[in-house]
Amino acid sequence: MEPQCTFSRHSRGVVGAFSSHRGGTLLSGRRSASTNIAMVTGAKEVITSGDYERHLVEILQYSIETFGHAQTCKYFDKMSRLVEKLETDYLHHSECRHLAAKSRKYRNIMLDAHLIIYRVTSERIEVLDIVHSKSSITKIRNVRKIRL
């Protein structure tokens, strides 16, 4: 069955179309719809940065133009599920080797062609950025400077 997504050319429209399709995707630093459940179960709240959001829009626009509507929906769906699962599975993914820290707080999700880099804090999970897996080490290291 082909995913049912609608797109708009303007950047917020692309994300808005996808987020309405996913029903609660985490964007704009907003809290997850299941934040109350997270409080009860000991899971951590997941928030996203503006950089992550902006780069996600760019990836979606490029993907629509290059791979088409259906493939973009599948890729976005895969990314969204992985980010949503961070509430409880944040230690499941490996430490980001380019951002090594004694606390091992920087981790990344290895997607097909991208890395989703996130920071684990005592209160929450901060999704910092999404970068192409072939990005320079300098660009990846600059993710450390992102503040939420």
ZIHU-V122268 format. One record per residue. PSI is psi as a letter, one per 20 degrees, with the letter a starting at -180 (999 if undefined). NEAR is the number of other ideal C-beta (glycine too) atoms within 8 Angstrom. D_FIRST is the distance of its C-alpha to the first C-alpha in whole Angstrom. Layout:
psi=PSI near=NEAR d_first=D_FIRST
psi=PSI near=NEAR d_first=D_FIRST
This chain:
psi=p near=2 d_first=0
psi=p near=5 d_first=4
psi=q near=9 d_first=7
psi=n near=6 d_first=9
psi=q near=11 d_first=12
psi=q near=6 d_first=16
psi=q near=10 d_first=18
psi=q near=9 d_first=22
psi=h near=6 d_first=24
psi=q near=6 d_first=27
psi=g near=9 d_first=26
psi=h near=8 d_first=26
psi=h near=10 d_first=24
psi=g near=15 d_first=21
psi=g near=13 d_first=22
psi=g near=9 d_first=22
psi=g near=12 d_first=19
psi=g near=14 d_first=17
psi=h near=10 d_first=19
psi=h near=7 d_first=18
psi=h near=12 d_first=14
psi=i near=10 d_first=15
psi=m near=5 d_first=18
psi=k near=9 d_first=21
psi=q near=10 d_first=21
psi=o near=13 d_first=24
psi=r near=10 d_first=26
psi=k near=6 d_first=29
psi=j near=9 d_first=31
psi=q near=8 d_first=30
psi=q near=7 d_first=30
psi=q near=12 d_first=27
psi=h near=5 d_first=26
psi=k near=8 d_first=27
psi=h near=9 d_first=31
psi=h near=6 d_first=33
psi=h near=8 d_first=31
psi=h near=13 d_first=32
psi=h near=6 d_first=35
psi=g near=6 d_first=35
psi=i near=7 d_first=34
psi=j near=4 d_first=35
psi=r near=8 d_first=32
psi=q near=11 d_first=33
psi=q near=12 d_first=32
psi=p near=13 d_first=30
psi=q near=13 d_first=31
psi=q near=13 d_first=30
psi=r near=13 d_first=32
psi=h near=7 d_first=32
psi=g near=10 d_first=32
psi=g near=13 d_first=29
psi=g near=13 d_first=28
psi=g near=9 d_first=29
psi=h near=11 d_first=28
psi=g near=12 d_first=24
psi=g near=12 d_first=24
psi=g near=9 d_first=26
psi=g near=10 d_first=23
psi=g near=13 d_first=20
psi=g near=11 d_first=22
psi=g near=8 d_first=23
psi=g near=12 d_first=20
psi=g near=12 d_first=18
psi=h near=5 d_first=21
psi=g near=6 d_first=21
psi=i near=7 d_first=18
psi=r near=7 d_first=16
psi=g near=8 d_first=13
psi=g near=8 d_first=10
psi=h near=9 d_first=12
psi=g near=14 d_first=14
psi=g near=14 d_first=12
psi=g near=9 d_first=11
psi=g near=11 d_first=15
psi=g near=13 d_first=16
psi=g near=11 d_first=14
psi=g near=9 d_first=15
psi=g near=13 d_first=19
psi=g near=12 d_first=19
psi=g near=8 d_first=18
psi=g near=11 d_first=21
psi=g near=14 d_first=23
psi=h near=12 d_first=22
psi=i near=9 d_first=23
psi=h near=13 d_first=27
psi=h near=14 d_first=28
psi=h near=7 d_first=29
psi=k near=8 d_first=28
psi=h near=12 d_first=30
psi=i near=6 d_first=32
psi=h near=5 d_first=30
psi=q near=9 d_first=30
psi=q near=7 d_first=32
psi=q near=8 d_first=35
psi=o near=12 d_first=35
psi=h near=6 d_first=38
psi=i near=7 d_first=39
psi=l near=11 d_first=40
psi=p near=7 d_first=41
psi=q near=7 d_first=43
psi=h near=3 d_first=45
psi=i near=4 d_first=43
psi=k near=8 d_first=40
psi=i near=8 d_first=39
psi=p near=15 d_first=36
psi=r near=15 d_first=33
psi=q near=12 d_first=30
psi=p near=10 d_first=27
psi=o near=7 d_first=26
psi=r near=12 d_first=23
psi=g near=4 d_first=22
psi=j near=5 d_first=24
psi=r near=11 d_first=25
psi=p near=14 d_first=27
psi=o near=14 d_first=27
psi=p near=16 d_first=31
psi=q near=14 d_first=32
psi=p near=10 d_first=35
psi=p near=11 d_first=36
psi=r near=8 d_first=39
psi=h near=2 d_first=40
psi=h near=5 d_first=39
psi=r near=8 d_first=35
psi=p near=14 d_first=33
psi=o near=11 d_first=33
psi=o near=15 d_first=30
psi=g near=12 d_first=32
psi=r near=12 d_first=30
psi=p near=12 d_first=28
psi=q near=12 d_first=29
psi=q near=7 d_first=28
psi=i near=9 d_first=29
psi=j near=3 d_first=32
psi=q near=9 d_first=34
psi=q near=5 d_first=37
psi=h near=7 d_first=39
psi=g near=6 d_first=41
psi=g near=9 d_first=38
psi=g near=14 d_first=36
psi=h near=9 d_first=40
psi=i near=7 d_first=40
psi=h near=14 d_first=37
psi=h near=7 d_first=40
psi=i near=5 d_first=41
psi=p near=9 d_first=38
psi=q near=3 d_first=40
psi=999 near=7 d_first=38
